Amino acid sequence: MKPNYEITMFGEFTISNGKEIITDQANRSKKVWTLLEYLIVHRDRAITQKELVDLLWPGNDTKDPINTLKVLMHRVRTLLDELGKDSGKKMIYYKSGAYGWNDELKYSIDTAEFEAILQHGSEADKDKKLDYLLQAIRLYQGDFLQKNATDPWIVELSGVYKAKFLQASSEAAEMLFEQHRYTELISLCRHVIKFNPYEETFYLYLLKALVKTQQADKAQEEYRHISELFFREFGITPSEELTAIYKEVVETSHMPEMNLEIIKEKLTEEPTEGSFYCEFEFFKTIYRLEARSAARTGQSVYIGLMTVMNAKGDDLPNQKTTNRVMDALQETIRRSLRKGDIFTRYSLNQYLIMLPTTTYETSNMVMERIKKAYRREFPNTPVLLRCSTTPLTPDELKK
């Protein structure tokens, strides 16, 4: 039988009767939503006024907490009345100094369905387990009550649901991969990554599935996205396993093509100004090619390192500031170098620059030019740019 009310708590908090809907995206007091959510989460019991007062006004920062609670409860019931006349009184009862959610109503809650489906899956055989896992995963549309995710009473529950979601997703991904259901696996990974963008396991499965479905270009795009994301957030590169898959994609991504003009067209770069920015893996390859060339021709190549610090020579105060400065510096470097020069982001606050056919003096002049250009463009940004250069020598090939 279809329930009279449908409640969602994953992501956006909503209550719907099939026609009208109330949602925590509406402009209401935070305490109104907190009170309503708490009653529903603890729907299996009556909640004393004292417990609610302690929840809503910790430290007793209100003069008349009981009356203030009554006023707030009236506002909650008024909100619920948007679902039908007297809905507030039907949904929330008061008895012997305690409030509670009317558990006799016919309603569904996504969190309860999620738990029940996972339980069915744990008891099912392998053939049916995957279907249960996928059903549960689809229900997860964001972290538990994510708008109030920092509230102490929500944090622990949110962590529990997220752990169950990731465990179910990991099991489902493994089974989909084993069964060669790559299109479904791609959808699953994108769904998980949407809510958990730093879970590398699902990037691994995503790249593998894209390779299996001959979507090499998309696999390369995903790797570039991962590289940038991990650099910006943590100052690290993707794992060796992810990088190995990426290299495999690059090496095997092209189908046989006999028309050299078509191949040349694919190789041709879109018209751009300034130097060439690339991922660190590409930079390493080009570095090794330049080392080979230097061994053969004897020409000089220099590598420059530019490190961003605060005015005192320490790390910048936070990640947001670091990313803002690094984005601006990337543009300055791109415009300050020749079109044939190459640079990459080496760490959270460092860029590596390759300067072929330069001398020690010239390479230092180039680095100073970049520093001056940045100061000129961003005179009010209190950062220190530390630069160093070193020659790429033919002797490196002998190591």
Disulfide bonds with the S-S distance in Angstrom:
none
